[in-house]
Amino acid sequence: MSVARQVVVEADGGSRGNPGPAGYGAVVIDPATGEPLAEAAEYIGVATNNVAEYRGLIAGLTAAKALFPDAGEALRVHVRMDSKLVVEQMSGRWKIKHPDMKPLAARAAAILPPSSVTYEWIPRAQNKHADRLANEAMDAGRDGRQWEASASTAALDAPSARTPGTPSPVQGPVGDQAAGAARARGALAAARGGGAPAPPARVYKGQGTGGEGGGPTDAHPAPQQSAGTPQTGWGAAPDLGAPATLVLLRHGETALTPEKRFSGSGGTDPELSAVGRGQAERAAGHFAALGTVQEIVSSPLRRCRETAAAVAARLGLDVRVDESLRETDFGAWEGLTFGEVRERYGDDLTAWLASPDTAPTGGGESFAEVAERVAAARDRLVARYAGRTVLLVTHVTPIKTFVRLALGAPPEALFRMELSAASISTVAYYADGNASVRLLNDTSHLR
């Protein structure tokens, strides 16, 4: 009978441009000692953040399997990543829709039995080791070379003690990681398709848990979009420059708004009411007085385009339309009040309130699906408008989702925020990957 073996894999990937020059990093860790067993990193050319993150996951799982090739289903791997997208998709809670992600997710899922792998999202401030490996790989690519394990300092910059929450160690030997070094390198080469030699996986010696070998760890802060490490605490922070500031304006009222009817992207696409047009004009005057908005992006729905047009006319700016900013599709609930939905579709409503993965009756859109597209839009917009202030004219669910993701709050937080018509919320995104919620549901300009 095989002895149970347990390791932690931390992985990260980044793109300086999204898409842009990209690389990944992964480290296999002993949960008992917090020490690294193996490292892997690679510059992968021009790619997106998400592609690089998936490549990091694949490298980490491949290296873990190579260290213990005879463990079979007795190997347990706990993956920790700061990519919510990868964690949720690989856990099966979010659908994988992007064509570039599907084959990568399939590759990752095929490395080990699904029952052997668990996933956990962690903040970037706990992902330092893998992030530094990814940045080392990108730095190497910038200089026209590949990452070399012998030159890596990622482990030196990572804390020796890992954060709480690591799975409890499993009894039994961790294994001989010295022998695993060659296996890890060979497996990584095979995972890359057998072409150019794989970047070497650095393997460490250390104390085992009853046998030879060392152990894995879970260290891991820092950004995907810059080579620096995000500042935590109240110490002297580096000069990160001006953030990408997303000013989130909910559209003005429609005829459905005061009646609190479901009004998403699958309904009648109502226009602004007279009250809503007045709210849009007051918002326009507010932004004209501030003079800070440099770009305007709108949902494709009519009520948002009309609100955005009012602001654009005052500021002398054009309006870009982004499909990802549309409201949730509420399916058969479109145009109904909450009470009417409770009467007609009570069981469906209860399930929807209980789980972000549940869609409204009739093929609507779940909050998990909305979160996936909003997160992708956020990454795109932050990269495009780095250092600038952009006004996003959108809807209740996308705005709440921007705020929820910035706070790292759970999905149920969507039901605990109030967003009035034509209200303003603001989130700033810094070069180190950190976000700051600066304003929520401000309606002072409407008084």
N, C-alpha and C positions, 0 to 999 in steps of 0.2 A: 504493500500500500504506500503511495507517495506521501512524503511529508509535506504538510501545507507550508507554502512560502508566500510571503506578503511583501510587496514593495509599493512605494509611492512614485508616481510619475508626475513631474511638473513640466509643463510645456508652454511655449509662447511663440509668437511670430509677430513680425512687424513689417510695415511698408512705409518708406519715406516718400510719401506722395499719394498712396492709396488710390489707384495703383502707382507704384514706383519701385525703386530698388528695394528688394525684400529679402528677408532671411528668417530663419527659425532657430530656436534653441530648445533643448530638452535635457532633463536630468532625472536619473533613476536614483531613488533614495531609500535608505533603510529606515523604516518607521521606528525601530527600536532605539537607534543611536542618533538619528538625524544626520547621518553622513552620506555623501554621494557615492554611489556605486559606479555610475557611468554618466558621461556627458555626450551630447551630440549637438552639432550646429552646422548650418550650411547657408551660404548665400545662394538664392534661387533665381536671381534676375528680377525682372519687372513682374510684380504680382500685387494683389490686394492684401490688406491685413488678414482677411478671413482665409484666403488661400494659404498664407504663411502660417497662420495658427493651426490649420488642419495638417499642414506638412510637419509642424512641430509635434503634434499629437502622434502622427504616424511614426515619426522617428523615435519618440519616447516609448511607445508600445513595442516597436520592433526591438529596441535595445533591451527592454525588460524581458522579452521573450528569449532573446539571444543569451542573456545571462543565465537563464534556467531552462534550457531546451528540453530537458527531460521531465520537467515538473508537470506538464500537461494541464489538466483541469485543476490541479492542486495549487497552481499559481494564482494569486489574487493581486490585482493591480488597482490601486486607487488613484485616479487621475485628478489632479488639481490644476485648474486653469482660470485665468482672469477673463477669458472670452465667454460671456454669457451665451452667445450664439452657438459656439461649438458644444458647450456643456449641455445646453437644452436640446440641441438637435441630436447629439449622440445619446442622450438619456431617453430620447423618444418623445419628449414633451412638445417639441416644436417640429413642424414639417420642414423638410428640406426642399426648397423650390428652385434655388439658383442652380443652373446647369453646371457651373464650375464646382459647386460644393458636393453634388451628389456622388461623383466618382471618388472623391477624396474621403467622404464619409464611409463609402462602401469599403475602400481600402483599409481604413482604420478599424472598421467593424470586423473585418476578416482576419485580423492578426491574431486575436485571442477569442475564445468562446465568449459570447455576450455575458454569460453568467459570471465570468471571471473578472469583469471590469466594472468599476463604479466611478461615478463622476461627481465632482464638487466644484462649484464656483467659488473663487476666492478673490478678494480685492487685489489690485496691482501691488499694493504695498506688502503683500505676502508672496509675491511672485518674482522676487529679485533675481534669483539665480538664473532661471530660464530666460528672463528678459535680458539680462546682461549677455548671456550666450547669443541670443538673437541679435543684439546690437553689435557684438563682436563679429558675427557673421556678416552683417551689413557693412561694417567698417572695412572688413577684409575685401568684400566685393567692390566697395568704393575705390580701393587701392589696387584692384585688378588681381586679387588672389583669393584663395579659399581659406576658410577658417582652419586653424591648426590647434589641436588639443594642447600641444606642448607650450603654446604661447598664451593660453587662456588664463585670465585672472578672475573669472566669474566666481569661482568658489571662494576666493580670498575676500571678495566683496560681499558675499552672502553671510548672514548671521549663522553662527554655529548651532544655536538653539532654534528649533522650529516652533511655529505657532501652535497653540492648542487646536485640537480637532483632528489630528492625524489618527488614522485607525490604530487600534491597539495591536501591538506586535503579536505575531503568531508564533507558537512554540516550534522550535526546530531550527536547523542551520540555515543561514542565509545563502550559503553556497560559496564557491570559489570564484570570486570575481576576476581574479587574475586570468584564469582559464577563459572566463567569459569575455574578456576584452576582444580577442580575435573573433569570437562568435558575433559579438555586437557589431564590429566593423564589417564583417562579411554580410551580416543580415541587413545592415543599413545600405550596403552596396547593392544587394539584391533588390531592396525596396526602391532604390532609385532607378532600377531598370538595367543594371549591369553595365552601364556605359563607363563613364569616367569613375576613377576610384572614389569611394565614399569618404567624406571627411571623417577622420578617426574619431571613435568614441573614446573619450578619456575614461579610464577605469581606475578606481582608487582602492588602496588597501585600508583596512580598518578593523575594528573589533566586530566579530560575528555574534550571533545569539546562541552560541553553543557549538560552533564549528569554525572553519576557516572563513575568511571573507569579512567584508565590511558591510556598510549599510547605506541605504537610501536616506533621502532627506526631503524636506518640503520648504525650502526657502524660495522667496519669489516676490519682490516689488519691481516697479519701474514701468516706463511707458512703452507703447508700441510705436509711437510716432516720433520719438526722439531718442538720442543716445544717452540722455541724462536720466537720473533717478528721481522720481517724484518726491518732493519734500513732504514729510509728515511731521505733525506737531507744530509747535510755535517757534521753532528755531529760525535762524536767518535763512530765508528761502533764496534760491538763485533767481536772477532776473529772467523770467520766462517770456518776457515780451507781452504784447497785447493779446488777450485771448480771442478766440472766435466766439462772439456773443450772439446767441439766438434769442431774439425778442419774439415771444409767442403771443400773437394777437388772435383771440377767438373772434369769429365773424359776428356781425351785428344780428339783431333779432330777425326772425322770419315769422310768418303767421303761426307756425307750429311751436315756436319757442315758449311763449307765455303759457301755453297749454301743456307744456312738458311732455310732448309727444316724441317718440323715437323718430329721429330724422338723420339717417345715415347716407351711405353712398348708393344704396339700392332702392331708394324711394323716388319721390317726385322732383327732387332737386329744386326746392323752392327759392324764390328770390327774396331779397331783403324787404321787410315791411317798411312803412314810413318811419316807425320808431328805429328800426335797424339802420336805415339810411342816415338818420340823424346821429346815431351812435358812431357810424363810420366817419362822418364828417368831424365829430368831436375828437375821435382818435387821430384823424389826419392833422387836425390843428395841434394836438398834443405833440405828435412826432415832428411837426414843422418847427414848433417852439424849441424842442430839444436839439434838433439838428444833428443827431447821432446816427440815424439809420443810413446805411450806405447802399444796401441792396434790398429788394423785396422778392419773396418767393411765396406763391399761393397754392393752396389746394385747387384742383380743377373744378370743384363744385361751385355753382353759381353764386351762392351767398358769400363765399370767400373771395371770389374774383371781383365781385362788386365792392366788397370792403377794401380789398387791396387796391382797386382802381381809384377809390377816393383818396387813399393815402398817397398813392403814386402821383396823382394830379397835383397835390400840394408840394410834394418833394421833387418833382421833375425827374422821377425815376421810371424805368421800365419794370414790368412784372414778369417774372419767370414762373411757369406752372410746373409743379412737381406732383406727379400722380401719387407718390408715397404719402403725401400729406392729406389724403382724402379721409373722410370719417369712416368708421366701422360700417360694414354692410349688416344691417339688422334683420335681414331676411323678411320673414312674414310679419315681423313686429313693426315694420316701417309704418309710420303714421298713427300708431296706437299709443295710448297712454300706458303707464306702468300698470294701472288697475285693470285696463282692458286686456293686457297681456296676461296678467295673473288669472283672470277669468277664463280666457280661451286656451292658454298654454301653460297652466300652472306648474306642471312637472318639469317642463322644459326651462321655465324661468328659474325654478329652484336649482336645477342642475347648473344653469349658466351663472348664477350668483355664487355657486360653490366652487367652480373650477374655471380658470382662465383658458382651459383647453376646449371648453364646451361652446359650440356656436349657437346662435339664436335659431329658432325654428325655421325650417325651409331653406337651409343651405346658406345661412349668413356667415359672418366672419367671427372667429373667436378672438378674445383679447390676446392670446398667445400669438396668433397670426398677425395681429396689428402690431404687437411689440416687435416682431421680427422685421417687418418692413420699416417701422419707425427707427429702429436701431440702425438699419442699413442706411436710411436717409440721413440720420444724424452723422454717421461716419463720413458720408459723402459730402454733406454740407460743411462740416467742421474742416475737412481737408480743403474744400474749395474756398472757404471764406476765413481762412486762418488770419488772425489779427484784425478782422473786420466785424462790423455790426450788421447783421442781416435780420430783417423782419420777416417772420413766417406767419402768414395768415392761414389759420387752419381751424380745427374743431376740438371739441371737448376731449375725446379719447386720445388723439395724438398728443395734445398738449399735456394731459395728465401722464401719458406714457413717457414723454421727454423728461418730465420732472421726476417720475418714479425711477427711471433708469439712472438719472443723475444722482439720486439719493441712495441708490442701491436698495430701494424699498421693495417689499413683496407685491405680487399682483393685486392682493386685496386692498392695497393703498389707493387703487383707482376709485374705490367707493368711499374714500375718506377725504376727498378733496372737493371743494366747491369751485366751479368756474362759471362766472356770470357771462352773459353775452357782451362782446366787445371788451372783455377784460384782458389785462396784460400780465404775462409772466415772463421771466427772463432766466436763462441758464448760460453761464460762461464756461468755455472749454479751453483749458490751458495746454501749452506745448508738452507738458509732461504727462498728459492723459487724464489729469484730474478735472472734475467738474464742480461748479459752484452755483447753487440755486440762489439767485439774487432777489427774485420777486415772484409772488404768486397771487393771482386773482386781484390785481390792482384795478379798481374802477374809479379812482379819484378824478380822472379826466372826464368822466361822464356827469359829474355833479355840477 
